[in-house]
Amino acid sequence: MPRALNTVLLADGAPVAFANCYRHTPGECAMIGNVIVAPAWRGRGAARALLAAMAQQAIAHWQVRELGVSCFNGNVAGLLCYPALGFVPHAVEARQRDGQPVALLHFRASAAALAATVEPCSPPAV
């Protein structure tokens, strides 16, 4: 599946988070995927800053109103993070991973609301 809007969040020139879009419908919705935040930056605003930047780009490129993100049931950090950023669960999909049943939870949020939430990240504790 083609990816677009590959975005890296930097702090002091070093990458701390990454995401991209894997599907979009102009004027409607864009799906954000491959969301990764370095462990030292979790809980410090990096995910919020990254997803706000993704929202701003998706609005600028495709005029979307909504953003979607999906998260497997084993990703507790993601399951707790997305609702804190304004994403609301709207569907659960049964999947198989390594022959075992898993759940893929689908979330959505207002692109405009997410784009407006930019806050500075706190540096990690050293």
Buried (B, 14 or more C-beta within 10 A) or exposed (E): EEEBBEBBBEBEEEEBBBBBBBBBEEEEBBBBBEBEBBEBBBBBBBBBBBBBBBBBBBBEBBEBBBBBBBBBBEBEEBBEBBEEBBBEEEEEEEEEEEEEEEEBBBBBBBBBEBBEBBEEBEEBEE
